[in-house]
Amino acid sequence: MCISCLRAFVALMSAAIFLLVAPPLRAQQSGGDQKTQDQGQKPPPPPDAAKEEKKKIDPFAEAARLLGGPASNPECLWLGTRVVRMLYQDDLDTAFRHLDLYDRFGCPGGHIQMTFRCVVRQGSIDPNPKGPIDTKVQENLNTRVQACWVNPGLQPSTTATVPGTTSNQ
């Protein structure tokens, strides 16, 4: 009988310790989330984020507005821009697999050619193509491909330097 009383005492002490320790641990885990829950409001976004949201344009809506036709379909835009990026990055195997899907959806093959021509005419994006992948370079490529997809006749923004003529004498 004494052993059962000892077990009951240990169980009661364990429950009391758990009740004393659990609330402070729960408050530590929630951290600053409790303040925003108490207020019932989200913290306001930083001012820079609001400006960036305004700058972002939905590529599908922009393509539909400017292009029209099958090249502005979401599936054509999604697959086509990936094909052009992969071609530019010399990932030909993956580009051709995506191109098969692009054709299967009935998207215009000539638009890929015009977009790739536009991207190449813009000049090199990465001054060090053998180096590590830079996220800024990837963003520039994505932006360039998107701009060329919507307007394949886009002229190069920077004037390319024409190599000087040399004579072989």
LOFIDREN-842283 format. One record per atom (N, C-alpha, C, O): atom name; residue number from 1; x negated, y negated, z. Coordinates in steps of 0.1 Angstrom, whole numbers, plus 5000, padded with zeros to 4 digits. Atoms other than C-alpha are relative to their C-alpha. Layout:
REM residues N
{'CA' NUM {X Y Z}}
...
This chain:
REM residues 169
{'N' 1 {4992 5012 5000}}
{'CA' 1 {5000 5000 5000}}
{'C' 1 {4991 4988 5000}}
{'O' 1 {4995 4977 4994}}
{'N' 2 {5009 5011 4999}}
{'CA' 2 {4971 4977 5007}}
{'C' 2 {4995 4996 4986}}
{'O' 2 {4992 4985 4983}}
{'N' 3 {5005 5002 5013}}
{'CA' 3 {4958 4982 4972}}
{'C' 3 {5010 4992 4991}}
{'O' 3 {5007 4984 4983}}
{'N' 4 {4990 5007 5008}}
{'CA' 4 {4991 4971 4956}}
{'C' 4 {5002 4986 5004}}
{'O' 4 {5004 4977 4996}}
{'N' 5 {4999 5014 4995}}
{'CA' 5 {4992 4940 4978}}
{'C' 5 {4988 4992 4994}}
{'O' 5 {4989 4980 4991}}
{'N' 6 {5012 5006 5006}}
{'CA' 6 {4956 4932 4966}}
{'C' 6 {5002 4997 4985}}
{'O' 6 {4998 4986 4980}}
{'N' 7 {4997 5002 5014}}
{'CA' 7 {4967 4936 4930}}
{'C' 7 {5010 4988 4998}}
{'O' 7 {5008 4980 4989}}
{'N' 8 {4990 5010 5002}}
{'CA' 8 {4997 4913 4934}}
{'C' 8 {4993 4986 5004}}
{'O' 8 {4996 4976 4997}}
{'N' 9 {5007 5012 4997}}
{'CA' 9 {4974 4887 4951}}
{'C' 9 {4991 4995 4989}}
{'O' 9 {4991 4983 4985}}
{'N' 10 {5009 5003 5011}}
{'CA' 10 {4949 4888 4922}}
{'C' 10 {5008 4995 4988}}
{'O' 10 {5004 4986 4981}}
{'N' 11 {4992 5004 5011}}
{'CA' 11 {4977 4885 4897}}
{'C' 11 {5005 4986 5002}}
{'O' 11 {5006 4978 4993}}
{'N' 12 {4995 5014 4997}}
{'CA' 12 {4992 4854 4914}}
{'C' 12 {4988 4990 4999}}
{'O' 12 {4991 4979 4994}}
{'N' 13 {5012 5009 5001}}
{'CA' 13 {4957 4838 4917}}
{'C' 13 {4996 4998 4985}}
{'O' 13 {4993 4986 4981}}
{'N' 14 {5003 5001 5014}}
{'CA' 14 {4951 4845 4880}}
{'C' 14 {5010 4990 4993}}
{'O' 14 {5006 4982 4985}}
{'N' 15 {4990 5008 5006}}
{'CA' 15 {4984 4829 4870}}
{'C' 15 {4998 4985 5005}}
{'O' 15 {5000 4976 4996}}
{'N' 16 {5002 5014 4995}}
{'CA' 16 {4977 4798 4892}}
{'C' 16 {4988 4994 4993}}
{'O' 16 {4989 4982 4989}}
{'N' 17 {5012 5005 5006}}
{'CA' 17 {4942 4794 4877}}
{'C' 17 {5004 4996 4985}}
{'O' 17 {5000 4986 4980}}
{'N' 18 {4996 5002 5014}}
{'CA' 18 {4957 4797 4842}}
{'C' 18 {5009 4987 4998}}
{'O' 18 {5007 4980 4989}}
{'N' 19 {4991 5011 5001}}
{'CA' 19 {4984 4771 4849}}
{'C' 19 {4992 4987 5003}}
{'O' 19 {4995 4976 4997}}
{'N' 20 {5008 5011 4998}}
{'CA' 20 {4958 4747 4862}}
{'C' 20 {4990 4996 4989}}
{'O' 20 {4987 4984 4987}}
{'N' 21 {5010 5002 5010}}
{'CA' 21 {4933 4751 4834}}
{'C' 21 {5005 4998 4986}}
{'O' 21 {5000 4990 4978}}
{'N' 22 {4995 5001 5014}}
{'CA' 22 {4955 4754 4803}}
{'C' 22 {5004 4986 4996}}
{'O' 22 {5000 4982 4985}}
{'N' 23 {4997 5013 5005}}
{'CA' 23 {4969 4718 4801}}
{'C' 23 {4988 4991 4996}}
{'O' 23 {4988 4985 4986}}
{'N' 24 {5011 5008 5004}}
{'CA' 24 {4935 4701 4801}}
{'C' 24 {4993 5005 4987}}
{'O' 24 {4988 4998 4979}}
{'N' 25 {5006 4995 5012}}
{'CA' 25 {4922 4725 4775}}
{'C' 25 {5008 4997 4987}}
{'O' 25 {5003 4994 4977}}
{'N' 26 {4991 5003 5011}}
{'CA' 26 {4952 4719 4753}}
{'C' 26 {4999 4985 4996}}
{'O' 26 {4999 4982 4984}}
{'N' 27 {5002 5014 5003}}
{'CA' 27 {4947 4681 4755}}
{'C' 27 {4986 4998 4993}}
{'O' 27 {4985 4989 4984}}
{'N' 28 {5013 5001 5007}}
{'CA' 28 {4910 4685 4745}}
{'C' 28 {5001 5005 4986}}
{'O' 28 {4995 4999 4977}}
{'N' 29 {4999 4995 5013}}
{'CA' 29 {4919 4706 4715}}
{'C' 29 {5007 4991 4990}}
{'O' 29 {5004 4990 4978}}
{'N' 30 {4992 5008 5009}}
{'CA' 30 {4945 4682 4701}}
{'C' 30 {4992 4987 4997}}
{'O' 30 {4995 4981 4987}}
{'N' 31 {5008 5012 5002}}
{'CA' 31 {4921 4652 4705}}
{'C' 31 {5008 4988 4997}}
{'O' 31 {5018 4985 5004}}
{'N' 32 {4993 5012 5004}}
{'CA' 32 {4933 4621 4687}}
{'C' 32 {5013 5002 4993}}
{'O' 32 {5021 4992 4991}}
{'N' 33 {4988 4997 5006}}
{'CA' 33 {4962 4638 4671}}
{'C' 33 {5012 4997 5009}}
{'O' 33 {5023 4993 5004}}
{'N' 34 {4989 5003 4990}}
{'CA' 34 {4983 4633 4703}}
{'C' 34 {5004 4985 4999}}
{'O' 34 {5015 4982 5001}}
{'N' 35 {4997 5014 5001}}
{'CA' 35 {4980 4595 4699}}
{'C' 35 {5009 4997 4989}}
{'O' 35 {5019 4990 4990}}
{'N' 36 {4992 5003 5012}}
{'CA' 36 {4994 4595 4664}}
{'C' 36 {5014 5007 5001}}
{'O' 36 {5024 5001 4996}}
{'N' 37 {4987 4993 4998}}
{'CA' 37 {5022 4620 4675}}
{'C' 37 {5008 4991 5009}}
{'O' 37 {5021 4990 5007}}
{'N' 38 {4992 5008 4990}}
{'CA' 38 {5032 4598 4704}}
{'C' 38 {5005 4987 4993}}
{'O' 38 {5016 4983 4996}}
{'N' 39 {4996 5012 5006}}
{'CA' 39 {5034 4567 4682}}
{'C' 39 {5011 5003 4989}}
{'O' 39 {5019 4994 4986}}
{'N' 40 {4990 4996 5011}}
{'CA' 40 {5054 4586 4655}}
{'C' 40 {4997 4994 4987}}
{'O' 40 {5005 4993 4978}}
{'N' 41 {5004 5007 5012}}
{'CA' 41 {5035 4568 4628}}
{'C' 41 {4986 5006 4995}}
{'O' 41 {4978 5011 5003}}
{'N' 42 {5013 4996 5005}}
{'CA' 42 {5006 4577 4605}}
{'C' 42 {4991 4988 5001}}
{'O' 42 {4995 4976 5001}}
{'N' 43 {5009 5012 5000}}
{'CA' 43 {4975 4556 4608}}
{'C' 43 {4999 4994 4986}}
{'O' 43 {5000 5002 4976}}
{'N' 44 {5000 5006 5014}}
{'CA' 44 {4973 4531 4579}}
{'C' 44 {4987 5004 4993}}
{'O' 44 {4977 5005 4999}}
{'N' 45 {5012 4996 5007}}
{'CA' 45 {4950 4541 4551}}
{'C' 45 {4990 4988 4999}}
{'O' 45 {4995 4977 4999}}
{'N' 46 {5009 5011 5001}}
{'CA' 46 {4918 4521 4547}}
{'C' 46 {5003 4992 4987}}
{'O' 46 {5009 4997 4978}}
{'N' 47 {4996 5008 5012}}
{'CA' 47 {4922 4492 4522}}
{'C' 47 {4993 5004 4987}}
{'O' 47 {4999 5003 4977}}
{'N' 48 {5006 4995 5012}}
{'CA' 48 {4897 4507 4498}}
{'C' 48 {5008 5011 4994}}
{'O' 48 {5009 5013 4981}}
{'N' 49 {4992 4989 5005}}
{'CA' 49 {4918 4538 4495}}
{'C' 49 {5013 4996 4993}}
{'O' 49 {5016 5001 4983}}
{'N' 50 {4988 5005 5007}}
{'CA' 50 {4949 4518 4486}}
{'C' 50 {4996 4994 4986}}
{'O' 50 {5004 4996 4977}}
{'N' 51 {5004 5005 5013}}
{'CA' 51 {4930 4501 4458}}
{'C' 51 {4997 5011 4990}}
{'O' 51 {5000 5010 4978}}
{'N' 52 {5003 4989 5008}}
{'CA' 52 {4917 4534 4445}}
{'C' 52 {5013 5007 4995}}
{'O' 52 {5013 5012 4984}}
{'N' 53 {4987 4994 5004}}
{'CA' 53 {4953 4548 4445}}
{'C' 53 {5006 4992 4988}}
{'O' 53 {5012 4999 4979}}
{'N' 54 {4994 5008 5011}}
{'CA' 54 {4964 4519 4422}}
{'C' 54 {4992 5002 4988}}
{'O' 54 {4998 5002 4977}}
{'N' 55 {5009 4998 5012}}
{'CA' 55 {4934 4525 4399}}
{'C' 55 {5003 5013 4993}}
{'O' 55 {5002 5015 4981}}
{'N' 56 {4998 4987 5005}}
{'CA' 56 {4943 4562 4395}}
{'C' 56 {5012 5000 4990}}
{'O' 56 {5023 4995 4994}}
{'N' 57 {4989 4999 5010}}
{'CA' 57 {4964 4568 4364}}
{'C' 57 {5002 5015 4997}}
{'O' 57 {4993 5022 4996}}
{'N' 58 {4997 4986 5003}}
{'CA' 58 {4982 4600 4358}}
{'C' 58 {4996 5003 4986}}
{'O' 58 {5001 4997 4976}}
{'N' 59 {5005 4997 5014}}
{'CA' 59 {4963 4615 4328}}
{'C' 59 {5011 5006 4991}}
{'O' 59 {5011 5003 4979}}
{'N' 60 {4990 4994 5008}}
{'CA' 60 {4994 4634 4316}}
{'C' 60 {5010 4989 4995}}
{'O' 60 {5014 4989 4983}}
{'N' 61 {4991 5011 5004}}
{'CA' 61 {5016 4603 4316}}
{'C' 61 {4993 4991 4990}}
{'O' 61 {4999 4986 4980}}
{'N' 62 {5007 5008 5009}}
{'CA' 62 {4989 4583 4299}}
{'C' 62 {4998 5006 4986}}
{'O' 62 {5000 4999 4976}}
{'N' 63 {5001 4993 5013}}
{'CA' 63 {4984 4609 4272}}
{'C' 63 {5013 5000 4993}}
{'O' 63 {5014 4998 4981}}
{'N' 64 {4987 5000 5006}}
{'CA' 64 {5021 4611 4266}}
{'C' 64 {5004 4987 4994}}
{'O' 64 {5010 4985 4984}}
{'N' 65 {4997 5014 5005}}
{'CA' 65 {5024 4573 4263}}
{'C' 65 {4992 4996 4988}}
{'O' 65 {4997 4990 4979}}
{'N' 66 {5009 5005 5011}}
{'CA' 66 {4994 4568 4240}}
{'C' 66 {4999 5010 4988}}
{'O' 66 {4998 5005 4977}}
{'N' 67 {5002 4990 5011}}
{'CA' 67 {4992 4600 4220}}
{'C' 67 {5013 5004 4993}}
{'O' 67 {5015 5002 4981}}
{'N' 68 {4988 4994 5006}}
{'CA' 68 {5026 4616 4215}}
{'C' 68 {4996 5013 4993}}
{'O' 68 {4984 5015 4991}}
{'N' 69 {5003 4988 5007}}
{'CA' 69 {5028 4649 4197}}
{'C' 69 {4995 5011 5009}}
{'O' 69 {4994 5009 5021}}
{'N' 70 {5004 4988 4992}}
{'CA' 70 {5014 4683 4208}}
{'C' 70 {4987 4997 5008}}
{'O' 70 {4985 5004 5018}}
{'N' 71 {5013 5002 4993}}
{'CA' 71 {4980 4669 4219}}
{'C' 71 {5003 4993 5014}}
{'O' 71 {4995 4994 5023}}
{'N' 72 {4997 5006 4988}}
{'CA' 72 {4998 4651 4247}}
{'C' 72 {5008 5009 5010}}
{'O' 72 {5011 5006 5021}}
{'N' 73 {4993 4990 4991}}
{'CA' 73 {5015 4682 4261}}
{'C' 73 {4990 5003 5012}}
{'O' 73 {4978 5004 5010}}
{'N' 74 {5008 4997 4989}}
{'CA' 74 {5002 4690 4296}}
{'C' 74 {4990 5012 4998}}
{'O' 74 {4979 5011 5002}}
{'N' 75 {5009 4989 5002}}
{'CA' 75 {4988 4724 4287}}
{'C' 75 {4989 4998 4990}}
{'O' 75 {4978 5002 4991}}
{'N' 76 {5011 5004 5010}}
{'CA' 76 {4970 4710 4256}}
{'C' 76 {4990 4991 5006}}
{'O' 76 {4978 4993 5004}}
{'N' 77 {5010 5009 4993}}
{'CA' 77 {4955 4682 4277}}
{'C' 77 {4991 5007 5009}}
{'O' 77 {4979 5005 5010}}
{'N' 78 {5007 4993 4990}}
{'CA' 78 {4945 4705 4305}}
{'C' 78 {4989 5009 4994}}
{'O' 78 {4977 5009 4998}}
{'N' 79 {5009 4990 5006}}
{'CA' 79 {4929 4732 4283}}
{'C' 79 {4990 4992 4991}}
{'O' 79 {4978 4996 4991}}
{'N' 80 {5009 5007 5009}}
{'CA' 80 {4915 4708 4257}}
{'C' 80 {4989 4992 5006}}
{'O' 80 {4978 4992 5002}}
{'N' 81 {5011 5008 4993}}
{'CA' 81 {4896 4685 4281}}
{'C' 81 {4990 5010 5006}}
{'O' 81 {4978 5007 5006}}
{'N' 82 {5009 4990 4994}}
{'CA' 82 {4881 4716 4297}}
{'C' 82 {4991 5006 4989}}
{'O' 82 {4979 5008 4991}}
{'N' 83 {5008 4995 5011}}
{'CA' 83 {4870 4729 4263}}
{'C' 83 {4989 4990 4996}}
{'O' 83 {4978 4994 4994}}
{'N' 84 {5010 5011 5004}}
{'CA' 84 {4853 4696 4254}}
{'C' 84 {4989 4999 5011}}
{'O' 84 {4977 4998 5007}}
{'N' 85 {5011 5001 4989}}
{'CA' 85 {4835 4694 4288}}
{'C' 85 {4991 5012 4999}}
{'O' 85 {4979 5011 5000}}
{'N' 86 {5008 4988 5001}}
{'CA' 86 {4823 4730 4284}}
{'C' 86 {4991 5000 4988}}
{'O' 86 {4979 5004 4989}}
{'N' 87 {5008 5001 5012}}
{'CA' 87 {4811 4724 4249}}
{'C' 87 {4989 4990 5002}}
{'O' 87 {4977 4993 4999}}
{'N' 88 {5010 5010 4997}}
{'CA' 88 {4792 4693 4261}}
{'C' 88 {4989 5006 5009}}
{'O' 88 {4978 5002 5008}}
{'N' 89 {5010 4994 4990}}
{'CA' 89 {4776 4713 4289}}
{'C' 89 {4994 5013 4995}}
{'O' 89 {4987 5020 5003}}
{'N' 90 {5006 4988 5006}}
{'CA' 90 {4766 4741 4265}}
{'C' 90 {5005 5013 5006}}
{'O' 90 {4997 5023 5006}}
{'N' 91 {4994 4987 4995}}
{'CA' 91 {4789 4767 4281}}
{'C' 91 {5009 5005 4989}}
{'O' 91 {5022 5004 4991}}
{'N' 92 {4992 4997 5012}}
{'CA' 92 {4800 4780 4248}}
{'C' 92 {5009 5012 5002}}
{'O' 92 {5021 5012 4997}}
{'N' 93 {4992 4988 4998}}
{'CA' 93 {4813 4814 4259}}
{'C' 93 {5013 4997 5007}}
{'O' 93 {5024 5001 5002}}
{'N' 94 {4988 5004 4993}}
{'CA' 94 {4837 4799 4284}}
{'C' 94 {5009 4991 4991}}
{'O' 94 {5021 4991 4992}}
{'N' 95 {4992 5010 5008}}
{'CA' 95 {4847 4771 4260}}
{'C' 95 {5008 5008 4989}}
{'O' 95 {5019 5004 4987}}
{'N' 96 {4993 4993 5010}}
{'CA' 96 {4856 4796 4233}}
{'C' 96 {5012 5008 5005}}
{'O' 96 {5022 5010 4999}}
{'N' 97 {4989 4993 4994}}
{'CA' 97 {4877 4816 4257}}
{'C' 97 {5012 4991 5003}}
{'O' 97 {5024 4994 5001}}
{'N' 98 {4989 5010 4997}}
{'CA' 98 {4896 4785 4267}}
{'C' 98 {5006 4995 4986}}
{'O' 98 {5018 4992 4986}}
{'N' 99 {4995 5005 5013}}
{'CA' 99 {4899 4775 4230}}
{'C' 99 {5010 5010 4995}}
{'O' 99 {5019 5007 4988}}
{'N' 100 {4990 4990 5004}}
{'CA' 100 {4917 4808 4223}}
{'C' 100 {5013 4998 5007}}
{'O' 100 {5024 4998 5001}}
{'N' 101 {4988 5003 4993}}
{'CA' 101 {4942 4799 4250}}
{'C' 101 {5006 4987 4994}}
{'O' 101 {5019 4986 4993}}
{'N' 102 {4996 5012 5005}}
{'CA' 102 {4944 4764 4236}}
{'C' 102 {5008 5002 4987}}
{'O' 102 {5019 4997 4984}}
{'N' 103 {4993 4997 5013}}
{'CA' 103 {4953 4778 4201}}
{'C' 103 {5013 5008 5003}}
{'O' 103 {5023 5006 4995}}
{'N' 104 {4988 4991 4998}}
{'CA' 104 {4978 4803 4216}}
{'C' 104 {5012 4991 5005}}
{'O' 104 {5023 4995 5002}}
{'N' 105 {4989 5009 4996}}
{'CA' 105 {4998 4774 4231}}
{'C' 105 {5004 4991 4988}}
{'O' 105 {5013 4982 4990}}
{'N' 106 {4996 5008 5012}}
{'CA' 106 {5000 4758 4196}}
{'C' 106 {4995 4986 5001}}
{'O' 106 {5001 4977 4995}}
{'N' 107 {5006 5013 4999}}
{'CA' 107 {4978 4729 4204}}
{'C' 107 {4992 4997 4988}}
{'O' 107 {4986 5006 4982}}
{'N' 108 {5007 5004 5012}}
{'CA' 108 {4961 4709 4176}}
{'C' 108 {4985 5002 5001}}
{'O' 108 {4979 4995 5010}}
{'N' 109 {5014 4998 4999}}
{'CA' 109 {4926 4722 4170}}
{'C' 109 {4992 4988 4995}}
{'O' 109 {4981 4987 5000}}
{'N' 110 {5008 5011 5004}}
{'CA' 110 {4915 4691 4152}}
{'C' 110 {4998 4989 5010}}
{'O' 110 {4989 4982 5010}}
{'N' 111 {5002 5010 4989}}
{'CA' 111 {4920 4670 4183}}
{'C' 111 {4988 5004 5009}}
{'O' 111 {4981 4995 5014}}
{'N' 112 {5012 4996 4992}}
{'CA' 112 {4893 4691 4201}}
{'C' 112 {4988 4994 4992}}
{'O' 112 {4979 4989 4998}}
{'N' 113 {5012 5004 5008}}
{'CA' 113 {4869 4683 4172}}
{'C' 113 {4998 4985 5001}}
{'O' 113 {4987 4980 5003}}
{'N' 114 {5001 5014 5000}}
{'CA' 114 {4877 4646 4172}}
{'C' 114 {4996 4995 5014}}
{'O' 114 {4988 4986 5015}}
{'N' 115 {5004 5003 4987}}
{'CA' 115 {4874 4644 4210}}
{'C' 115 {4985 5003 5003}}
{'O' 115 {4978 4995 5009}}
{'N' 116 {5014 4996 4998}}
{'CA' 116 {4841 4662 4211}}
{'C' 116 {4991 4990 4992}}
{'O' 116 {4980 4986 4997}}
{'N' 117 {5008 5010 5008}}
{'CA' 117 {4828 4639 4183}}
{'C' 117 {4999 4987 5008}}
{'O' 117 {4988 4981 5008}}
{'N' 118 {5000 5012 4992}}
{'CA' 118 {4838 4609 4204}}
{'C' 118 {4991 5001 5012}}
{'O' 118 {4984 4991 5015}}
{'N' 119 {5009 4999 4987}}
{'CA' 119 {4821 4622 4236}}
{'C' 119 {4985 5000 4996}}
{'O' 119 {4977 4994 5003}}
{'N' 120 {5014 4999 5004}}
{'CA' 120 {4789 4630 4217}}
{'C' 120 {4995 4986 4995}}
{'O' 120 {4984 4982 4998}}
{'N' 121 {5004 5013 5005}}
{'CA' 121 {4789 4596 4200}}
{'C' 121 {4997 4990 5011}}
{'O' 121 {4990 4980 5009}}
{'N' 122 {5002 5009 4989}}
{'CA' 122 {4790 4579 4234}}
{'C' 122 {4986 5000 5005}}
{'O' 122 {4982 4991 5012}}
{'N' 123 {5014 4999 4995}}
{'CA' 123 {4755 4591 4241}}
{'C' 123 {4999 5009 5012}}
{'O' 123 {5009 5015 5017}}
{'N' 124 {5003 4991 4989}}
{'CA' 124 {4739 4611 4268}}
{'C' 124 {5005 4995 5013}}
{'O' 124 {5005 4983 5016}}
{'N' 125 {4995 5004 4987}}
{'CA' 125 {4755 4611 4302}}
{'C' 125 {4989 5002 5011}}
{'O' 125 {4988 4993 5020}}
{'N' 126 {5009 4997 4990}}
{'CA' 126 {4728 4627 4323}}
{'C' 126 {4986 4998 4995}}
{'O' 126 {4981 5004 4985}}
{'N' 127 {5013 5002 5004}}
{'CA' 127 {4693 4613 4320}}
{'C' 127 {4990 5012 5003}}
{'O' 127 {4980 5013 4996}}
{'N' 128 {5008 4988 4996}}
{'CA' 128 {4679 4645 4336}}
{'C' 128 {5008 5013 4999}}
{'O' 128 {5013 5018 5009}}
{'N' 129 {4992 4989 5002}}
{'CA' 129 {4698 4674 4321}}
{'C' 129 {4995 5013 5007}}
{'O' 129 {5003 5022 5010}}
{'N' 130 {5005 4988 4994}}
{'CA' 130 {4675 4700 4336}}
{'C' 130 {5000 5000 5015}}
{'O' 130 {4998 5010 5022}}
{'N' 131 {5000 5001 4985}}
{'CA' 131 {4678 4687 4372}}
{'C' 131 {5013 5005 5006}}
{'O' 131 {5021 5011 4999}}
{'N' 132 {4988 4995 4993}}
{'CA' 132 {4704 4695 4398}}
{'C' 132 {5013 4992 4995}}
{'O' 132 {5012 4981 4991}}
{'N' 133 {4987 5006 5004}}
{'CA' 133 {4741 4688 4391}}
{'C' 133 {5003 4989 5009}}
{'O' 133 {5004 4990 5021}}
{'N' 134 {4997 5012 4992}}
{'CA' 134 {4750 4653 4402}}
{'C' 134 {5015 4998 4999}}
{'O' 134 {5021 4998 4988}}
{'N' 135 {4985 5002 5000}}
{'CA' 135 {4787 4647 4412}}
{'C' 135 {5003 4987 4992}}
{'O' 135 {5014 4987 4986}}
{'N' 136 {4997 5013 5008}}
{'CA' 136 {4785 4611 4397}}
{'C' 136 {4999 5003 4985}}
{'O' 136 {5008 4998 4978}}
{'N' 137 {5001 4996 5014}}
{'CA' 137 {4774 4626 4364}}
{'C' 137 {5012 5007 4996}}
{'O' 137 {5018 5005 4985}}
{'N' 138 {4988 4993 5003}}
{'CA' 138 {4803 4650 4365}}
{'C' 138 {5012 4991 4999}}
{'O' 138 {5021 4993 4990}}
{'N' 139 {4989 5009 5001}}
{'CA' 139 {4827 4622 4372}}
{'C' 139 {5000 4992 4987}}
{'O' 139 {5010 4989 4981}}
{'N' 140 {5002 5008 5012}}
{'CA' 140 {4813 4602 4343}}
{'C' 140 {5004 5008 4988}}
{'O' 140 {5011 5003 4979}}
{'N' 141 {4996 4991 5011}}
{'CA' 141 {4818 4632 4320}}
{'C' 141 {5015 5002 4999}}
{'O' 141 {5021 5001 4989}}
{'N' 142 {4986 4999 4999}}
{'CA' 142 {4853 4637 4332}}
{'C' 142 {5007 4988 4994}}
{'O' 142 {5017 4989 4987}}
{'N' 143 {4994 5013 5005}}
{'CA' 143 {4861 4600 4326}}
{'C' 143 {4999 4999 4985}}
{'O' 143 {5008 4994 4979}}
{'N' 144 {5003 5002 5014}}
{'CA' 144 {4845 4600 4292}}
{'C' 144 {5009 5009 4992}}
{'O' 144 {5015 5005 4981}}
{'N' 145 {4992 4990 5008}}
{'CA' 145 {4863 4632 4280}}
{'C' 145 {5015 4995 5001}}
{'O' 145 {5022 4996 4990}}
{'N' 146 {4986 5004 4999}}
{'CA' 146 {4897 4618 4293}}
{'C' 146 {5002 4988 4991}}
{'O' 146 {5012 4987 4984}}
{'N' 147 {4999 5011 5009}}
{'CA' 147 {4891 4585 4275}}
{'C' 147 {5000 5003 4985}}
{'O' 147 {5008 4998 4977}}
{'N' 148 {5001 4996 5014}}
{'CA' 148 {4881 4602 4243}}
{'C' 148 {5012 5008 4996}}
{'O' 148 {5016 5008 4984}}
{'N' 149 {4988 4992 5003}}
{'CA' 149 {4911 4626 4245}}
{'C' 149 {5011 4991 4996}}
{'O' 149 {5019 4993 4987}}
{'N' 150 {4989 5009 5003}}
{'CA' 150 {4935 4597 4246}}
{'C' 150 {4998 4992 4988}}
{'O' 150 {5007 4988 4981}}
{'N' 151 {5004 5008 5011}}
{'CA' 151 {4916 4577 4220}}
{'C' 151 {4988 5005 4993}}
{'O' 151 {4977 5001 4996}}
{'N' 152 {5011 4993 5006}}
{'CA' 152 {4894 4599 4198}}
{'C' 152 {4991 4990 4992}}
{'O' 152 {4980 4993 4988}}
{'N' 153 {5008 5009 5009}}
{'CA' 153 {4883 4569 4177}}
{'C' 153 {4993 4989 5009}}
{'O' 153 {4989 4979 5003}}
{'N' 154 {5007 5009 4991}}
{'CA' 154 {4868 4552 4208}}
{'C' 154 {4985 4997 4995}}
{'O' 154 {4978 5006 4993}}
{'N' 155 {5014 5004 5004}}
{'CA' 155 {4836 4533 4198}}
{'C' 155 {4991 5001 5012}}
{'O' 155 {4996 4999 5024}}
{'N' 156 {5009 5000 4989}}
{'CA' 156 {4805 4537 4219}}
{'C' 156 {5000 4987 5008}}
{'O' 156 {4999 4976 5002}}
{'N' 157 {5000 5013 4992}}
{'CA' 157 {4805 4512 4248}}
{'C' 157 {4987 4993 5001}}
{'O' 157 {4986 4981 5002}}
{'N' 158 {5013 5006 5000}}
{'CA' 158 {4768 4507 4248}}
{'C' 158 {4994 5001 4986}}
{'O' 158 {4996 5011 4979}}
{'N' 159 {5006 4999 5014}}
{'CA' 159 {4749 4499 4216}}
{'C' 159 {4988 5009 5001}}
{'O' 159 {4979 5007 5009}}
{'N' 160 {5011 4991 5000}}
{'CA' 160 {4726 4527 4208}}
{'C' 160 {4988 4994 4993}}
{'O' 160 {4989 4986 4984}}
{'N' 161 {5012 5006 5006}}
{'CA' 161 {4690 4518 4200}}
{'C' 161 {4997 5008 4987}}
{'O' 161 {4997 5021 4988}}
{'N' 162 {5003 4993 5013}}
{'CA' 162 {4682 4526 4164}}
{'C' 162 {4985 5002 5000}}
{'O' 162 {4977 4992 5002}}
{'N' 163 {5014 4998 5000}}
{'CA' 163 {4648 4542 4162}}
{'C' 163 {4993 4993 4988}}
{'O' 163 {4999 4992 4977}}
{'N' 164 {5008 5007 5010}}
{'CA' 164 {4622 4522 4143}}
{'C' 164 {4996 5009 4988}}
{'O' 164 {4993 5020 4990}}
{'N' 165 {5005 4992 5012}}
{'CA' 165 {4613 4533 4108}}
{'C' 165 {4985 5000 5000}}
{'O' 165 {4979 4990 5002}}
{'N' 166 {5014 4999 5001}}
{'CA' 166 {4579 4546 4104}}
{'C' 166 {4997 5006 4987}}
{'O' 166 {5005 5014 4981}}
{'N' 167 {5004 4994 5012}}
{'CA' 167 {4561 4554 4073}}
{'C' 167 {4989 5010 5002}}
{'O' 167 {4980 5009 5010}}
{'N' 168 {5010 4989 5000}}
{'CA' 168 {4540 4585 4067}}
{'C' 168 {4989 4997 4990}}
{'O' 168 {4990 5002 4979}}
{'N' 169 {5010 5003 5010}}
{'CA' 169 {4509 4572 4051}}
{'C' 169 {4987 5006 5004}}
{'O' 169 {4977 5004 4998}}
